Every structure is written in C-alpha cells, then in structure tokens.
Amino acid sequence: MLDDELMEMEEAFAEFRKNPSFTAKKNLRMKNYGRWFIIEQNPERESPYAHLKNAGLFIAHIIDDDNDLFAGFTIKENIYVKPGMLSRFIDGDLLRRELTPYFEDMETKKFGGVKIDYAPDEKGNALAVQLNENNLHIGFRIDLIRELLL
C-alpha cells in the first residue's frame, strides 16, 4: 500500500516537472495529478523553504488532497516524505526504530540562511533532512523509505 502511494507521488512529481500548470498571481509551477497537488515554493513567503528557494534550490511541496496532508517536499530532484505521511501506513514504533538513527549522526550546512541538518549517503546527498531544527520540517528521501520499510 505504501509502495503504491510512493509510486503515485513520484509519477505526480514527474508530471509536475514535465507539464506543469501555473498559478494566476505568482506564476508558480503547480500540478494536480490524481490525489496529489504539487506546487513550487513561493519565494515571497517567510519560511525556511522560501529561503532555500531564494538561494537557488528548487523546492516544491507535495500535498495529499484526499487526506488534506502535507505529505512531502522536494529539494532539487529529491522527494522527501514527511513522517505524518508514513505514519498512515507504518506503525509508529517501527518508524522510530528505523528512522531515528538517521538523526544521531547528522551533518550540518547553512544554505540561504537555513540550517540544514542531514544524514548523508555515500555520495554526500541527504537521506534525511531537518530544516532549522524544526520537527515540522523533517523528511526522508523516498528511496531510503523503500529500502528500510518496504
């Protein structure tokens, strides 16, 4: 079930990248695809995501319209799934046991004024991220979720 959701999320993001619609006022890229709504970060908002966008990173938000849930976000081409999305399919104890270790040995970067804590893979790319030490801004890369939980 979770794997199907992740595949649909990836398909929606691919469609968003390939054939977006645009918002009327700000001309931000967006896409409704099945149950997913993806929208590019508004650079005028006051948020860590906007600071990253203004510093040159591509940022978009992934919303599960059916469940009114902020399911994930993208940084560059990577999709990060939020714990709230995962908890709909995976037991909380299993999530904590499998994912908490990624927050024990995190590295830190500052980018666009945003403190990014991240657990790097062997190439130095982020498997898990936390922005500005805020639990609302946590995500786990989609391939890590597949490797650990499916």
C-alpha positions in Angstrom: 0.0 0.0 0.0 2.7 2.5 1.0 4.8 1.5 -2.1 1.8 2.3 -4.3 1.5 5.7 -2.6 5.2 6.4 -3.2 5.0 5.4 -6.8 2.0 7.7 -7.3 3.9 10.5 -5.6 6.9 10.0 -7.9 4.6 9.9 -11.0 2.9 13.2 -9.9 6.3 14.8 -9.4 7.5 13.6 -12.9 4.3 15.1 -14.4 4.8 18.3 -12.5 8.3 18.6 -13.9 7.3 17.7 -17.4 4.0 19.5 -17.9 3.1 22.0 -15.1 0.2 24.4 -14.8 0.9 27.9 -13.4 -0.8 29.8 -10.6 -2.5 33.0 -11.7 -1.0 35.6 -9.4 2.6 34.4 -8.8 3.1 32.3 -11.9 4.4 29.4 -9.7 4.5 25.9 -11.2 1.8 23.5 -9.9 0.2 20.3 -10.9 -2.9 18.3 -9.8 -2.3 14.7 -10.6 -4.7 12.1 -9.2 -4.9 12.8 -5.5 -1.6 14.8 -5.4 -1.2 18.5 -5.6 2.3 19.8 -6.1 3.2 23.4 -6.0 6.5 25.2 -6.3 7.6 27.2 -3.3 6.5 30.8 -3.2 9.7 32.8 -2.8 7.9 35.7 -1.1 6.7 33.6 1.8 8.6 33.7 5.1 9.7 30.1 5.6 12.8 28.0 5.5 11.7 26.6 2.2 11.4 30.1 0.7 14.9 30.9 1.9 16.2 27.8 0.2 14.3 28.7 -3.0 15.7 32.2 -2.9 19.2 30.8 -2.5 18.8 28.9 -5.8 17.4 25.4 -4.8 14.3 24.1 -6.5 11.7 23.5 -3.8 8.2 22.2 -4.2 5.5 20.9 -1.7 3.6 17.7 -2.2 0.1 17.6 -0.8 -2.2 14.6 -0.5 -5.5 16.3 -1.4 -7.7 13.4 -0.4 -6.4 13.4 3.1 -5.6 17.2 3.4 -2.0 16.2 4.4 1.4 17.9 3.7 2.9 14.6 2.5 6.4 15.7 1.4 8.6 18.2 -0.3 11.3 18.3 -2.9 14.8 19.7 -2.8 16.3 19.7 -6.2 15.2 16.4 -7.8 14.8 14.5 -4.5 11.5 13.8 -2.9 11.4 13.8 0.9 8.5 12.1 2.6 7.2 13.6 5.9 6.7 11.3 8.9 3.0 12.2 9.0 2.5 10.6 5.6 4.5 7.5 6.6 2.5 7.1 9.9 -0.6 6.5 7.9 0.9 3.1 6.7 3.6 2.2 9.2 3.4 1.6 12.9 4.9 4.4 15.0 7.3 2.1 16.9 8.7 0.7 13.6 9.1 4.2 12.2 11.0 5.4 15.3 13.2 2.3 15.3 14.1 2.5 11.6 14.3 6.3 11.1 15.5 7.8 14.3 19.1 6.6 13.9 19.5 8.9 10.9 19.2 11.9 13.2 22.0 10.7 15.5 25.0 11.4 13.3 23.8 14.3 11.2 26.0 16.8 9.4 25.0 20.5 9.2 25.2 23.0 6.5 23.9 26.6 6.2 22.3 27.4 2.9 20.4 30.6 2.2 20.4 31.3 5.9 18.7 28.0 6.7 20.4 25.5 9.0 20.1 22.1 7.3 20.8 19.0 9.4 21.1 16.0 7.1 22.2 12.3 7.2 24.4 11.9 4.1 24.5 8.8 1.8 27.9 7.6 0.5 27.9 10.4 -2.1 27.1 13.1 0.4 23.5 13.6 -0.7 20.9 13.9 2.1 18.9 10.7 3.0 17.1 12.6 5.8 16.8 16.3 6.4 15.7 18.6 9.1 15.4 22.4 8.5 16.2 24.9 11.3 15.9 22.2 14.0 12.2 22.2 13.5 10.2 18.9 13.6 7.7 20.3 11.2 10.4 20.4 8.5 11.6 16.8 8.5 11.7 14.5 5.5 13.2 11.1 4.5 14.3 10.5 0.9 11.9 8.3 -0.9 14.5 5.6 -1.8 15.5 5.4 1.8 11.9 4.7 2.8 11.7 1.9 0.2 15.0 0.4 1.4 14.1 0.4 5.1 10.3 -0.1 5.3 9.2 -2.0 2.2 
